[in-house]
Amino acid sequence: MSTERFTTNEAAARLGVTPARVRQMVVSGEIESERFGRDTVITAAALAEAMKRKTRPGPTPKAKVEATNGQATPKKRAANASAKKGGKK
């Protein structure tokens, strides 16, 4: 049985992240890895598991809010009121 292994650069290309992010994921335990001499290698199984999970940083996107039917949002109302009073321009 042949076990395919990937370097951090190859794994990064497959995951769509930087090699530094892959190393960070290895250190935090998000991806299992093995040491091969001085190199860190990631098995195909570990890479496939990581691809199933969300790997990109950042907040989860919020659900879209329904249209306001042309009405000003509270933020816009505050800006409009401030502009009428001679506030921020």
N, C-alpha and C positions, 0 to 999 in steps of 0.2 A: 504494500500500500504506500503510495507516494503522498507525502504531506507537503503541500505547497506552502511556502513561506514568503513573506513580503518584508522589505525594508521599510523604515519609517517614511522614506520619500515615496515609495510605491503605494503604501497604505494611504498616505495623505492624498495622492492623486486620485485614488479610488473613492475616498470619502469626501473629496472636495474641500479639504481643509489644508492648513499648512503643516509641514513636518514638525514644527514646534508644538502645534496643537496636538498632534499624534503623540509626541513624547509626553506632553502634559496629561493626556488621557491614560497613557501607560502608567505614569507615576501615581495618578489618582486611583488606578484600578479599574477604570472604565473599559480598558482593552487589556486582555491577557497577552503577555509577550514572553519571549525567551531570549536569553543572552546567547549569542553565537560569537565567541571571541569577544571583541570589543563592541560588536554590533548588536542592536536590538532587532529582533525579528518578530513578526506577527504572523500567526498561522491563518490559513484561509478561513477556518471555522470561527476564529476570534474576530476576524475582519467582517465576516458575514453577519455575525451577531451585532457588531457595532453599527453596521449599515441599517439594521432594523430599527435601531434607536435613533432619536434625534441627536445629531452631532453638532449642529450649528449653534453657536452661542446667541444669546439675546432673549428678550421676553417672548412669551407666547402671543401671537397676534390676537387682538381683541375682536369680538364679533362686531360686524358693521351695524351701526345704528340706523334706524329707519330714516328716510328723508324727512326734512322739516317742513315740507310743502311750502318752500319759499320764505318761511319765517326765520327771523334772525335767531341764532343760537345765543345762549346766555353770555358767552364770551364776546360775541359781536355786539350784543345789546350794551354791554358794559363799555366797550370801545366807542360805540356811537354816542352814548350818553356823555362820556368823558370828552369827546370831540366837541359836542354841542356846548359844553360848559367851558370850553377853552383849555382843556387839559392836554394830554398827549396828542401830538400830531403825527 
